[in-house]
Amino acid sequence: MDEQAFEIHYTPIVETNGSISGAIGVATNITERKRTEDRLSFLANYDPVTGLPNRSLFNDRLDHAMKHAGRSGTKVGLLFVDLDNFKNINDTLGHSAGDDLLRQVAARFSKAVRIDDTVSRLGGDEFTIILEDLASEEDAARVATAILEQSSLPYQLQDSELYVTPSIGIAIYPQDGTTLQTLVMNADAAMYRAKANGRNNLQFFNKDISTGAQERLEITTLLRGALTRGEFSLHYQPQIDTSTSRVIGFEALLRWNNPARGSIPPNVFIPLLEDTGLIIPVGDWVLHEACRWAASLDTTGDTEAPSIAVNLSARQFYQPSLHILVSAALIASGLQPNRLELEITESILIDVETHLETMDRLKRIGVSLSIDDFGTGYSSLSYLKRFPVDRLKIDASFVRDVAIDPDDASIVTTIIGLSHNLGLNVIAEGVETAEQLRFLQEQGCDEIQGYFVARPMPARDVPTWLRNWKEHDHLRLRAQSVTSISRSS
């Protein structure tokens, strides 16, 4: 039986002579009121999803820890933790599954710290960990490493195993900040450095990171108006058939030129487009512009017009209306569907059934699908045969040393063999040297793109490049092809 709470009020019994002979007590059952008060107190201090302290209680505990450290001469470690690609899981599997994942993450983080440390959830997929009475920075690194190790194990979610990695930023009181706001800001900045360094790692705060955080804020501010100001453009990189030297397509690559800062590298601004959600309107612009350009490309004399490949971000791919947006771009441009290829990274293929439905809708339109950066993601090879894809793209990181590194050579050979066994074409990106090309031709790689053929170029330069390629530049590939045949015979 639940414990009941009562509130008792006493009224004295006063005799005629003024003396008190007793009292009358009235008891009121206040169980529900107490439960409501307790619930309100919990909500004021704790996260309702994970049961961890929320931002309010986190601030109180961090303030207390910093004051105690100031008196005792010890250090406080603050870990700022952000889950990598959590939004993709939330968008794909739903918020209920996302909440379940957050509870599992909270349990693992709590297991990795001492009983006196505080794990908090600030909101979304952001967690903080207060480490009190640190003797050295190495103690904070050990906890962060334990969290990374805990996160290397799969999470069980809706009868599936998922891998979710954290990016961890670390700031230490007092050297990295003597106020609560400064310490949190610097830990957050270190976390963004961890994301920029490939995610799934830890980074300590330093002054260079502080400068980088300010830089990131300024670029993000400029980015918000870049589309309406017309600062984006597309460059196009050719894709070549290795056996015929024919131009079979172009990949559309986004570029940003800001009047104040000049050309800003894609590896700087594209992650910011993702983080801010601007990738949705910008991605839609890219799709329409690439289709319009491809439809206007003069392909007179070609036996088959080249296709245009457009990268889809995870956020774009998870839109329920993606197939409608793609159809709208094709209709507006007049481009034939079989000349559009949509590239997706294998790491976003988390929930097979959901993605199969999206991909089937796109295939019914008539477009081609390819998996970009193949070999760097987490999708199971056993599922690959179920995806209606047409092409695999070998990541440039494997191609770079393919002629000198036996491991990279083995990976590339395996991917080519796997693709052909599944009836898929395979293209290698990042081809820069004749040696790389020769190896790929010997292994039967169908197509290539990279600096050996051409750098990405603005639209105005493509007609001249195409003319030069058809007239004489294609002979470089034919010469390599002859050499490869001679070596293998």
N, C-alpha and C positions, 0 to 999 in steps of 0.2 A: 504493500500500500504506500502511495506517495506521502512524503512528509508534509504535514500541514503547518501553516503559519497563522498565528492569531495575534491580534492587537487587543489589549485589555485596558479598559478605562475604569477607574475606581471613583465612586462617589461616597464621601463619608456620611455616616449616620450620626446626626447631631441631636443630642437630647435637649429637653427644655431648659435644663440648667447650663447648657452650653458645652457639656462634655461630649466627646466622641466615643460612641459605644461600638462602632464597627464600620463596615463599608460594604457597599454594593458594587460588585464587579460585573461589567458587561464585556463579554468577549466577542470580537468580530473576526470572522475568518477572512484573512487578507492574502491567502495563498496565491490567488490569481494576480493580485496587484504586485506581490513580491516577484512572481515569475516574470511579469512584464518589466519590472524595474531591473531585474537581473539580465533579462534579454536586452534591454536598452543599454545597460552598462557594457554587456558583451559586444554589442554592435558598435559602440562608441570606441572600443579599444581593440577589437579583434576582427579579422577577415572572416566573413561568414562562409566562404568556400573552403578554405584550408584550415581555419581555426588558429592561424598564426597571428601574432600582433600586427595591427594595421599601421598606417603611416603615423597616426596620432601617438600611439603607444611607442612606436619606434623612435619618434622624435624625443619623447620623454626619456626613454632608456639610453639613447645615445647621449643626450645632454647630461644625464646622471653619470654615465661612464666616463665622459670627457672631464667632468669636474673631479671625479674620484682619481682619475689618472693624473690630473694636474696637481692634486695634493700629495699623491704617493710617488710621483716621479716615474710612473709606468707608461705604457703605450696602449692605444686602442686601435684595433684594426677594423676597417669598414670594407666589407665586400659588397660590391654592387653586381648583381647577377641578372642577366637577361637570357631567356631561352631562345635559341636560334630557330627561326622558321616556325615559331609557335602559331602565328596567325594562319599559316597554311593548313595546319591540322585543325584549327578552330573552324576555318571556312569549309574544309572538306568533310569532316566528321561531325560537326555541330558543336554547339556550346556545352551540351551535356558531357560529351566526350572530352572537350577541352577542360572542363572543371574536374573531371576524373583524373586527367593527366596532371593538373596542378596539384591535386591532393597527393598523388604519388610522388611528385617532385618535392613537395614540402616535407614528406616523410623521409625521403632520402637526404635532403639537406640537413634536417634536424638530426639524423643519425650521424652525420659527419662532424658535428660540433660538440663542444663540451656542454654540460648541463647548465652552466651559468651563462653561456653565450645566447644571443637572441637572433633567431631567424624570423624575418618579417616579410610580408607580401605587401608591396606598395600599391599594387594594382596591375591589371593585365598580366603579363608574364615577367614582371620585374620583382625581384627579391633582393633583400639586403640582409647582411649578417654582421652583427656586432660582436667583435672578439675583444673581451676585456682582459686587462692585466697581462698584456703581451710583453715578453722579455725581449723579443727581436722580430724583425720583419719575416724571418724564416718561419716563425710560428704561423703567421697569416698565410704564407705560401703553402705550408703543409695542409692547412684546412682547405684551401682552394684546390689543391691537388687531389685531396680526398673526394671533394665534390665532383671533380672531373672524372675520377675513377668510378664513383657511384653512377655517374651519368653515362658511362660507356656500356652499361648493361641495358638491354631492351626493356621498354615499358609495355605492359600488357594492356591493350585497349581494344575493346569491341572484338574480341577473339583474334586480334592481330598483334604482332610484335612491332613496335615502333622505336626508332632511335631518335632521341632528342638531346641535343648537346647544349651546354651553357657557354656563354662568354662572360668572363669575370674580370671586373676592374677592382683594384685594391688601393685604398688610401690609408695612410697611417697618421694618427694624432700623436704628437703635435706638429711633426715636420711638414705634413701635407695640408694643414689647415687647423686653425685654432678656434674656428667657429663651426657650428653645426652645418650651416648652409655651405660654407666653403668645402668642408670635408666631403659632404654628399656630392657636391658638384664635381669635385676632383675624382672621386671614385667612379662617378658616372662617365666622366671623360675617359678614364682609363678603360672602362668597359667598352666604349666605342672604339678605342684603339685595338682591343682584343678582337672585336668584330672585323675591323679593317685588316687585321693580320690573319684572316682566314677562319675566324670563329673557333669555338671549342678550345679555348686557351685562356690563360690568365695574363694580366698585364698590371704592373705597378704604375702608379701615377708618377709623372715627372713634369718638369716645366715645359718640355717640348710638347707633351700631351695637352697641357693647358692652352698653348698656342694653337694646337690643332683643333681643339674644341671650339675656340673662338672663330677659327677659320671655317669650320663646319657650319656654325651658326650663320655666318655671313653668306656663305654659298647657298645655304638653304633658303635664306631670305630672298636672294636674287633668283633662285630657281622657281619660286612661286609665281613669278610673272613672266617667266621666259617664254612660255608657249604663246600667250596673248601678244607678246612683243615680237614674235616671229624670229626668235633667236636660235631655234632648232633647225637642223638640216639633216639630210641623209647622204651618206657616202655609200658607194657600192663596190663590193669586191667580187671579182669574177670567180666562178667555179668551173673547172675544166675536166672533161673526160680524158683519162690518162691514156686510153688506147687510140682515140681518134683526134685528140687535141681540140675538139669542138667545145665552144663555150656553151655549157648546158644551163647555166644560171648565174644569178648574182645574189649575194647576201646584202640586205639593207642594214646599215649600221648607223646608229644615232650619233650625231655630233652637236655640241653646244658651243656657240661663240657669243660671249657676253661683251658688250661694248666697253665696260670698265675693266674686265679681267682678261679679255681675249679668249682664246680657246681653252676650255676646261676639259681635262681627260675624262673619258667615259667611266673609268674605274673610280673616279671621285664622285661624279654626279648621279650615276645610275643607282647606286645603293641608297642615295638620298631620295631619289624618286620613289623607290620601294618603301622606304621608311615613312615618307610623308603621304603616301597614297596617290601622289601625282602621276605615278606610272599608269594609272587607268586612263586619264584623258590624253596623256602624252603617247601612250601605247596605241590608242585609237587613232591619233593623228598619224603615227608612223605607218600603221596598217593602210590607211586611206592614201597617204602620200606615196608609199611604195607601190601599191596597186596602180595608182594613176600614172606613175613614171613608167612602170613596166608595160602598161597598155600603150603608152605613147612611143615606146622604143622602136626605132626603125629596124625591122628584122628582114628587110627585103633580101631575097636570095638565100635565106636560111631554110634548111629542110625542116627545122623545128625551132620555134621561137624559144629563147631561154626563159627559165622560170625566175621567180623572185622569192627569196627566202626571208621570212620575217620572224624575229625572235619574240616569243611570248613569255612574259614574266609569270611567276606563280600566281600573282594576284589577278592577272588577266585571265589565266587559264581557269581559275576557280569561279569566274562569273557565269551564272546560269544562262545568261543570254549571249554567251560568246559566239555561238553559231549564227545568231541573228546579226551580231556586229560584223562578223566576217562576210556574211551574205551582203550586207549593206555596202561594205567597201568594194566588193566585186561588182555589184550592180552600178554603183556610182562611177566607177572607173571604166567599166566595160571589159575588164580583164577576164579571160576565160579561167574558170576555177582550176583547171589542170596546170595552170602556170603559176599558181600560188602554193608555196610550201611554208608550213608553220613549224617552227622549231621550238621544242620544249626540252628542258633539262630533265634527266632521269631522276634527279633527287626530289622532284616534286611529285613523282608517281608514288603516292603513299597508299591511298585507298584504291584498290584495283577496280572494284565494281563502279565506283563513282567516276573514275577516269575513263573507263571503257565507254560509259554512256556519252560523256563529253566528246571523246574521240570518234565514236561512231556517228554522232551528229555532224561532226566536221567532215568525216569521210563521205557522208551522204550528199554533202554540198558538192564534192568532187575535188577538194583540195588534197595536197599531199601532206604527210606528217613525218617529221624526223625527230630523233632523240639527239639533242646536242650534248657535247661534253661527255660522251659515253665513256664509262669506266671510272668516273669520279663521284657518282652518286650512290644511292643505297637500294635501288630497285633490284628485286630478285630476278635472276636470269630465267627462272622457271616461269615467270609471268610474262617475259618478253614476247613469247610466241602468241600470247593472247592479245597484245596491243596491235591495233591495225596501223602500224607504222610502215613507211616505205624505205626509210634510210636511217642509218646510224652515222653519227659524226664523231670521229676519233678526236679526243681533246688534244690541243696543241702541246700540252705538257708531256704527252707520251711521244709525240712526233719529234720534239726538239732534239733528243739524243738517240733517236732510233737507230742511227747508223753506227753508234759507238757503245751503246749500253745494252747488254744482252737482255736485261729485265724488260726495258721498254720495247725492245725488238720482239720479245716473246708476247708481251701484252698486245701489241699492235697486230701481230700475226694471228693471235687467238681471236681478236675482235673481227678481223677480216674473215676468218674461217667461220666464225659464229654467224656473221651477217649473211654470208653466202648460203650456209646451211639452212637458214630461215627464209631464204629467198629475198633478202634485202640488199640494196646497194649500200656501199660504205664510202664515205668521203673523209679525207684527212685534212684538218685545218692546220695552219701554222707551218706550211711547207716553205722553207726558205733556201734550201741548198739542193744542188744536183744529186748529192749523195742520199739525201732524204727521199727525193723523188725516185731515184733508182731502186732503193729498197722497197718502197711502196709499190712500184710497178712489178717488181719481182714477186711480191706477195699477192698480187692480183687486186690491189686497191682500185676501185672503180673511178674515183674522182678526187680531185685535190683543190685546195685554195690556199693562198698564202703569198708572201712577198716574192717567191720565186716566179710567180705568174704576174702578180700586180698588187700594189698596195690599194686599200680602199680609196676611191676617188669620188669627187663631186659629180653630180649628174652631167654637168656640161662637158666633162672630159671623157665620158664613156664612148660617144660615137667615134672620136679619134682613136681611142685605144682599141676599139673593136676593129676598125679598119686596119690598123697596124698589125693586130694579132692575126687577122685573116690573111694578110699579105705576106708576112714573113716571121713574126715573133713566134707563131705556133711551131716553127721548125725546131725550136729548142726542146720542146717536149718530144717531138718525133725522134730527134737524135738520141735522147735518153732512152726512148722506147726501144730503138734498134740496139743500143748497147745492152739493155736488160735482156733482150731476146738472145743476143750473142752469148752473154754470160751464162744463161740458163740452158743453152743447147749443148 
